Amino acid sequence: MVLFDHSAPVCGDIMYHAMLSRETKIGTEERKSTSKGSDVRGNIQGKNACENSVSPASSLPNITAITPELSSMTGTTELHVVESYVNINHMEPFYVNETFSINEQYDAECCRMQLQLSGDYIFGGLFQIHVESHRSHSKPEVPMCTMFSDNGYILYETMRFAIEEINNSSSLLPNVTLGYEIFEDCAIAIDIQGSFAFVSKPPEHALKTVQFDHRYQPLASVLIGPLNSDAAVITSNILSLLDVPQISYGASSEELSDKTEYPNFMRTIPNDENQIEAIVLLIQKFQWNWITVIGSSSDYGEIGKRKVISGATAAGICVASYGTIPQHKLESKQEIINIIHTITANKVNVIVVFADVHHAVHFFREVVTMNITGKVWILSEAMSVKRTLSQIPNIKRTGTILGIAVMQGHIPGYDKFVLRDIIALNSDISQSINYSDPLEERRDCPHNNFLATCTQCIPCSTDGVKSLLQYSEWRIEFNVYSAVYAAAHSLHQLLQCDSGNCKKESVYPWQLLKTLKAVNFSLNGVPISFDENGNPPTGYDIIYWDWKYEVVSFNVIGSYKPKPGRLQIDSSLIKWNSPEGKIPTSNCSTKCEPGQIKVTVGFQPCCFICKDCVEGTFQNESECTPCNPNQWSPSKSTICHKRYMVYLRWNENISIVIALATGIGLVLKVLIGTIFVIYFDTPIVKAAGGKLCFVLLLALAISCSSVYSFIGEPGPGICITRKLLFTVSYTTCLACLLVRSFQLVLIFKMASKLPKAYSYWVKYNGQYIFVFIMTLIEITSSCIWITHETPVFERFNDISQTESILMCGPTSVLFSILSVCGPIFLCLLCFMVSYLSKDLPKNYNEAKYITFSMAMVLISWIFLFLVIFSSPDSFMPCVEAAVVLLNTYSITVGYFFPKCYIILLKPERNTTAFFQTCIQQYTRNRVTPQA
């Protein structure tokens, strides 16, 4: 297995120590057991460890061998790890993060680190103290870790600080001393070796597998780390063999939430599912729907990219393009150029970058080179607060940069611990080295330097450490801090330390895993717990890169809380890098105006043309919906307006005129009826029909009163009532006139020829029977008409855009003729009979009056049909009412007024003698021509 020497300096020549031996093979002193409250830093190796560790002649690395030996006797398998040492001489320099540099021209001093501490219970740690590794693919060898990481160093010190704090605590694990074993995390191959070391059993450091019984006690009780999801997947599979708990501070892949595959894995960072939801909510917040998604070639980037695409698509956000940043530099440049060309071709202004920081650096260097400006970049949490990225020259010109970051925590006393630690471990190194401002021009660095800094070692002066700590965000650092404390609280419960004294007994991994799942405490105001999938309850900060001159501040402008996903943003804190400082737009198509719907063009729902909703429809979300029949709308409308209902209203002038005319007609009929009652026994009343006159007058009054139903808002009930009142009563009127005319013809012309028929007519009151039958037929036909779905009420909306004309049906010429065929037939019969009675005695001759009345009736009906044939409009009810009034007035005036004239003004003609004289004269005139 490979590990840093427990007190080895980190410098140009890195010496790896095969850690499975607890003996120090390179001259380090034996570690002293530390008690509660003692200095936990351990003994420090001397200054010249790099030179004296291994002979320079050993130019090739010795490979740690893991050899399985099978025993046929026991059926067991033993994994023996053969110790070896790796001395890598004359390797390429590895570089410190850009946050500090050395102005003076001399070799940097090497800074020594303590990677092991003895204790009652050991916590394992995996930290990226270096961020790149190199190995030869032509021969098997341990990868070389290069390029020092200031972030990894801060995380490493955070675990040591937490262990010291817990060891000094009188309330948490009061009489227990925690130790640690810390491994490099620059390559998965080294992670694998470290994982096997953690599950090995001291002191022989061999992994014996029979059935992995629950009493097996490995080197480490719990593992803190690693940082990346790719490494966490591998290490979790190894550790899960023995149920060793693992708490990662940076592995956010959603895959690790699957407890069937990773039952021992937990983390203090939210998983990527929450991060992706935060990204989607952020995009929706500013109403962007046309984006590009870029991922790195790692599992973190690829899975994250796919999840962002699926999450955005489900939220109605269109992904114009997506790409992957290749792992190898030779491939990445052209691929990145192609990705950027696609972004500009699709006119995308919002780009989501879900990548590791070293991939992102490659990508943004090309973005700056190609002078891409005015975009909005949304960065994933792996790089959103990394100064390695923010210190790329001219990166601020690329546009507005937003990001998702782990929530900040507070670690009091940490700064002092690191400063004290660096001085104690490196007391013999000069503290007078002057570290410049990180943003000063680095004139002495080579141009091809990847991170543009010349420093090769950890800053072993207080100025260097202060410069390092100045830019720490305390995000992932707090995750490490809380992970150590979560493991300590779990161990506290397992050892029953609440009584003030812990029971120091064997702790098996599965026991610690069980209590770890149930921890629930508050750490510096932050709740620490794990859900059923091993995820924490925390959310994310939303970050804005705020540039002041050439210095960036990672400002928190909002937050995301999971379950349910809630995003809070103070957009006033963002200074948009766009014309006029407005929020940039990123949409495939311009937003449609109110009253327009989207018609998709192609396969992207965000690319569309806007189509106006036509008249009579309104925009109902994504479609144009027709208005209700009693509503209307102009084109491009979002609502429907209520139509103005057109009908004869009582307050209109024409309605008042019609109502007065109807009232006068009713008064006249009442007066005529009164006169006829008074003069009932006179010859003129009897000649007019006697009692049949009152039936005629009553029918006329009912027909006239039906005119009132034409005024006011019509409806099916009113229309049915109007039809029954008018057609039935008017049919009765015509039947009375017809029977009266027929009766006179029968008396004067047919009585002598058909005496028997005449006697039956008189005997059985044939006149009343005829009127009754005609009335009954009309009632029956009207009921059949109504019950057979013939339109009795109609609403006309196509005549006017804004009005609805309400009318009683039928309104078509054919249906109108059919509805009045009975009265028309009776009118024609009246004409015929009137013609036959043209030569009757003068006092009995009513043909000219009936003819006049029927002529007026037919003219009015013809006029009505012409109006209906032309088009129904708002005048239709007025015309119908006028026709009804004309019909009733024509009969009233034409039939009853002459008789009232005789009764009131010519009483001498209303005598029996005068009527007899007229009959005698009629008889003489008929006999004379025959002679």
FENMOQUI-V743544 format. One record per residue. N is the residue number from 0. BURIAL is # if it has 16 or more other C-alpha atoms within 10 Angstrom, else .. Layout:
BEGIN
n=<N;N>
burial=<BURIAL;BURIAL>
END
This chain:
BEGIN
n=<0;1;2;3;4;5;6;7;8;9;10;11;12;13;14;15;16;17;18;19;20;21;22;23;24;25;26;27;28;29;30;31;32;33;34;35;36;37;38;39;40;41;42;43;44;45;46;47;48;49;50;51;52;53;54;55;56;57;58;59;60;61;62;63;64;65;66;67;68;69;70;71;72;73;74;75;76;77;78;79;80;81;82;83;84;85;86;87;88;89;90;91;92;93;94;95;96;97;98;99;100;101;102;103;104;105;106;107;108;109;110;111;112;113;114;115;116;117;118;119;120;121;122;123;124;125;126;127;128;129;130;131;132;133;134;135;136;137;138;139;140;141;142;143;144;145;146;147;148;149;150;151;152;153;154;155;156;157;158;159;160;161;162;163;164;165;166;167;168;169;170;171;172;173;174;175;176;177;178;179;180;181;182;183;184;185;186;187;188;189;190;191;192;193;194;195;196;197;198;199;200;201;202;203;204;205;206;207;208;209;210;211;212;213;214;215;216;217;218;219;220;221;222;223;224;225;226;227;228;229;230;231;232;233;234;235;236;237;238;239;240;241;242;243;244;245;246;247;248;249;250;251;252;253;254;255;256;257;258;259;260;261;262;263;264;265;266;267;268;269;270;271;272;273;274;275;276;277;278;279;280;281;282;283;284;285;286;287;288;289;290;291;292;293;294;295;296;297;298;299;300;301;302;303;304;305;306;307;308;309;310;311;312;313;314;315;316;317;318;319;320;321;322;323;324;325;326;327;328;329;330;331;332;333;334;335;336;337;338;339;340;341;342;343;344;345;346;347;348;349;350;351;352;353;354;355;356;357;358;359;360;361;362;363;364;365;366;367;368;369;370;371;372;373;374;375;376;377;378;379;380;381;382;383;384;385;386;387;388;389;390;391;392;393;394;395;396;397;398;399;400;401;402;403;404;405;406;407;408;409;410;411;412;413;414;415;416;417;418;419;420;421;422;423;424;425;426;427;428;429;430;431;432;433;434;435;436;437;438;439;440;441;442;443;444;445;446;447;448;449;450;451;452;453;454;455;456;457;458;459;460;461;462;463;464;465;466;467;468;469;470;471;472;473;474;475;476;477;478;479;480;481;482;483;484;485;486;487;488;489;490;491;492;493;494;495;496;497;498;499;500;501;502;503;504;505;506;507;508;509;510;511;512;513;514;515;516;517;518;519;520;521;522;523;524;525;526;527;528;529;530;531;532;533;534;535;536;537;538;539;540;541;542;543;544;545;546;547;548;549;550;551;552;553;554;555;556;557;558;559;560;561;562;563;564;565;566;567;568;569;570;571;572;573;574;575;576;577;578;579;580;581;582;583;584;585;586;587;588;589;590;591;592;593;594;595;596;597;598;599;600;601;602;603;604;605;606;607;608;609;610;611;612;613;614;615;616;617;618;619;620;621;622;623;624;625;626;627;628;629;630;631;632;633;634;635;636;637;638;639;640;641;642;643;644;645;646;647;648;649;650;651;652;653;654;655;656;657;658;659;660;661;662;663;664;665;666;667;668;669;670;671;672;673;674;675;676;677;678;679;680;681;682;683;684;685;686;687;688;689;690;691;692;693;694;695;696;697;698;699;700;701;702;703;704;705;706;707;708;709;710;711;712;713;714;715;716;717;718;719;720;721;722;723;724;725;726;727;728;729;730;731;732;733;734;735;736;737;738;739;740;741;742;743;744;745;746;747;748;749;750;751;752;753;754;755;756;757;758;759;760;761;762;763;764;765;766;767;768;769;770;771;772;773;774;775;776;777;778;779;780;781;782;783;784;785;786;787;788;789;790;791;792;793;794;795;796;797;798;799;800;801;802;803;804;805;806;807;808;809;810;811;812;813;814;815;816;817;818;819;820;821;822;823;824;825;826;827;828;829;830;831;832;833;834;835;836;837;838;839;840;841;842;843;844;845;846;847;848;849;850;851;852;853;854;855;856;857;858;859;860;861;862;863;864;865;866;867;868;869;870;871;872;873;874;875;876;877;878;879;880;881;882;883;884;885;886;887;888;889;890;891;892;893;894;895;896;897;898;899;900;901;902;903;904;905;906;907;908;909;910;911;912;913;914;915;916;917;918;919;920;921;922;923;924;925;926;927;928;929;930>
burial=<#;#;#;#;#;#;#;#;#;#;#;#;#;#;#;#;#;#;#;#;#;.;.;#;.;.;.;#;.;.;#;.;.;#;#;#;.;.;.;#;#;#;#;#;#;#;#;.;#;#;.;.;#;#;.;.;.;.;.;.;#;#;#;#;.;#;.;.;.;.;.;.;.;.;.;.;#;#;#;#;#;#;#;#;#;#;#;#;#;.;.;.;#;#;#;#;#;#;#;#;#;#;#;.;.;.;.;#;#;#;#;#;#;#;#;#;#;#;#;#;#;#;#;#;#;#;#;#;#;#;#;#;#;.;.;.;.;.;.;.;#;#;#;#;#;#;#;#;#;#;#;#;#;#;#;#;#;#;#;#;#;#;#;#;#;#;#;#;.;.;.;#;#;#;#;#;#;#;#;#;#;#;#;#;#;#;#;#;#;#;#;#;#;#;#;#;#;#;#;#;#;#;.;.;#;#;#;.;.;.;.;.;.;.;.;#;#;#;#;#;#;#;#;#;#;#;#;#;#;#;#;#;#;.;#;#;#;#;#;#;.;#;#;#;#;#;#;#;#;#;#;#;#;#;#;#;#;.;.;.;.;#;#;#;#;#;#;#;#;#;#;#;#;#;#;#;#;#;#;#;#;#;#;.;.;.;.;#;#;#;#;#;#;#;#;#;#;#;#;#;#;#;#;#;#;#;#;#;#;.;#;#;#;.;.;.;#;#;#;#;#;#;#;#;#;#;.;.;.;.;.;#;#;.;#;#;#;.;#;#;.;#;#;.;.;.;#;#;#;#;#;#;#;#;#;#;#;.;#;#;#;#;#;#;#;#;#;#;.;.;.;#;#;#;#;#;#;#;#;#;#;#;#;#;#;#;#;#;#;#;#;#;.;.;#;#;.;#;#;#;#;#;#;#;#;#;#;#;#;#;#;.;.;#;#;.;.;#;#;.;#;#;#;.;#;#;.;.;.;.;.;.;#;.;#;#;.;#;.;.;.;#;.;.;.;.;.;.;.;.;#;#;#;#;#;#;#;#;#;#;#;#;#;#;#;#;#;#;#;.;.;#;#;#;#;#;#;#;#;#;#;#;#;#;#;#;#;#;#;#;#;#;#;#;#;.;#;.;.;.;#;#;.;.;.;.;#;#;#;#;#;#;#;.;#;#;#;#;#;.;.;.;#;.;.;#;.;#;#;#;.;.;#;#;#;#;#;#;#;#;#;#;#;#;#;#;.;.;.;.;.;#;.;#;#;#;#;#;#;#;#;#;.;.;.;.;#;.;#;.;.;.;.;#;.;#;#;#;.;.;.;.;#;#;#;#;#;#;#;.;.;.;.;.;#;#;#;#;.;.;.;.;.;#;#;#;#;#;.;#;#;#;#;#;#;#;#;#;#;#;.;.;#;#;#;#;#;.;.;#;#;#;#;#;.;#;#;#;#;#;#;#;#;.;#;#;#;#;.;.;.;.;.;.;#;.;.;#;#;.;#;#;#;.;#;#;.;#;#;.;.;#;#;.;.;#;.;.;#;.;.;#;#;#;#;.;#;#;#;#;.;#;#;#;#;#;#;#;#;#;#;#;#;#;#;#;#;#;#;#;#;.;.;#;#;.;.;#;#;#;.;#;#;#;#;#;#;#;#;#;#;#;#;#;#;#;#;#;#;#;#;#;#;#;#;#;.;#;.;.;.;.;.;.;.;.;.;#;.;.;#;.;.;.;.;#;#;#;.;#;#;.;.;#;#;.;.;#;#;.;.;#;.;.;.;.;.;.;.;.;#;#;#;#;#;#;#;.;.;.;.;#;#;#;#;#;#;#;#;#;#;.;#;.;.;#;.;.;#;.;.;#;#;#;.;#;#;.;#;#;#;#;#;#;.;#;#;.;.;#;#;.;#;#;#;#;#;#;#;#;#;#;#;#;#;#;#;#;.;#;#;.;.;#;#;.;#;#;.;.;.;#;#;#;.;#;#;#;#;#;#;#;#;#;#;#;#;#;#;#;#;#;#;#;#;#;.;.;#;#;.;.;#;.;.;.;.;.;.;#;.;.;.;.;#;.;.;#;#;.;.;#;.;.;.;.;.;.;.;.;.>
END
